[in-house]
């Protein structure tokens, strides 16, 4: 079976002078720790659609 997945390209977010990626990632980790939910996670990544500009995006899951 040949599956051809199409969609946005998700990559590590490059360092930027517009924002501090490390500080934002630490903030996300602190917030998730305060929620005290097992298996919660947050990712701060870059998304590129159709070869365009990399856009920062926050992806997270907080289980019920």
Secondary structure, DSSP 8 states (H G I E B T S, - for coil): ------S-EEEE----SSS-HHHHHHHHHHHHHHHT-TT-EEEEEEEESTT---EEEEEEE---
